[in-house]
Amino acid sequence: MGLREQIKNAKSDSEISTLLQSGQKYEFASARTKSAWKSTAKFRLAELSNPVPAQTPEKSVESKKVSKKKTK
């Protein structure tokens, strides 16, 4: 399992920070990869701070079938 997947599955803030610190050891990781790690960590921290997002009931929209009149 890669570092990004580990961050996605982290259970706590401290675990995420530990994983990011271990990512600093990868000296050949590209800047894009390091940015992806940070982005994933930010997203996961937001998930952990609000574990159950507010659910709104979906409104069912029924469209009426309207027949178009043909012009001659």
Secondary structure, 3 states (H helix, E strand, C coil): CCHHHHHHCCCCHHHHHHHHHHHCCCCCCCHHHHHHHHHHHHHHHHHHHCCCCCCCCCCCCCCCCCCCCCCC
